[in-house]
């Protein structure tokens, strides 16, 4: 057994760090907590987790079919409506599952981001 204790961070590849930063900070309202000296990597602490965006050219490319992160919000419908009014692409309108309500948006590179709210029974 390798003894995994937690997820250290979730990383999202982007092609244009300035454009991505405008989205993650402007549209999503995240506050940067660390930036690499070369400006190719920015981290955002969210609760006990960290979300990082990075632009490393051909070595790490975005994919609309790649890894996805789910961001927990208080109100999925209000969050999706706010993002949509700001011009953010909504990939999937809000819907319910047995354990949550969620919708899906895309960042400027097409990376998918789930806007998520756990049901009370699964908090």
N, C-alpha and C positions, 0 to 999 in steps of 0.2 A: 504494500500500500504506500502511496506517495504522500499522504497526509495533507490534502488541500484543506485550508482553513477558511478562506474567503476569496472573493474575486477582488483582485488588486485594483483593476480599472477596466473599463471598456473603451477601446480605441476605435475611432471612425476615420477612415482615410478620406481626404478631400483633395481636390485639384488646385484650389485657389484659397489659401489660408485667410486672406483678407475678406473675401466674399463669404466664406464659411463662418468666420468670426462674426461678421455682421448678422448672419442668420442666427447662430447659437446665442449670441448676446442680445441682439436686437429683437428678433422674433420670439425666441424662447425665454429671454430675460435672464440667462445664466450669467454669473459673475466669474471671471477668470481667477484662478487661485495660483497658477503657475504657468510660465511661458519659457520655453527653451531660449537659449541665447541667440540661436539662429532664426528664431521666429517660426520654426517649422512645426512646433508642437505646443498646444495650449491645453491646460487642464481646467476642469470645472468640478469642484466638490459639490456633490448633491447628497445631503444626508451623510450616511456612512460610506457612500460610494464615490467614485471619481469617473468622470467621462472625459476622455481626451480626444482632440481632433489633431490630425497630423497630415502634412503635405510632404511626401517624400518621392515625388516623381514616379518613375516606372517601377520602383521597388514595392509600392503599396498603393493600389488603385481602388477607387470606389467601385461598388457594384450594386445595382438595384436588387440583386439576388443574394447579397452578402449578409453579414452579421447585422442584427437589429438590436436596438436598445429600447426598453420600455420606461417611460418617465411617468411616475405616479403623480397625479393631480387631484385636486379636490372635486372638480366638476369637469368631466370629459366633454360634455356638450358645450359648455361655456368656453373651454379651452380651444376646442376645434373651431367654434364660431369666431373666436378672437383671431386665431391663426389664419383662418380663411379670409377674414376681413382685411388682414395685412398682406394678402397675396400669396400666402404659403399654399403649396400644392397639397390637397387632401387626396390621399391614395385610397383610403377606405373610410367611409362615413361611420360615425359611432354605432356600435352594436353591442349586444349583451352576449356573454358566455355564462356557463354555470357558476364561474367564480369571479367574474369581473365585467366591467363595461370598458370598451376601448375603441379607438379609432386609429388611423394610421396616416401620417404625413410624410413628405419627402423633403430632405434638405436640398440645397441647390445642385448637388451632385447626384441626386436620385437615391441616396441612402435613405432607407425607411426608418422612421421613428414612431414607436407606438405611444400614444397618449392614453394612459391607463388609470383605472380606479378599481381597486379590489372591492368586492362585496364585503359587507360588515362581517359575515360569517367566516371570511377568509383573510382578515386583516392580520 
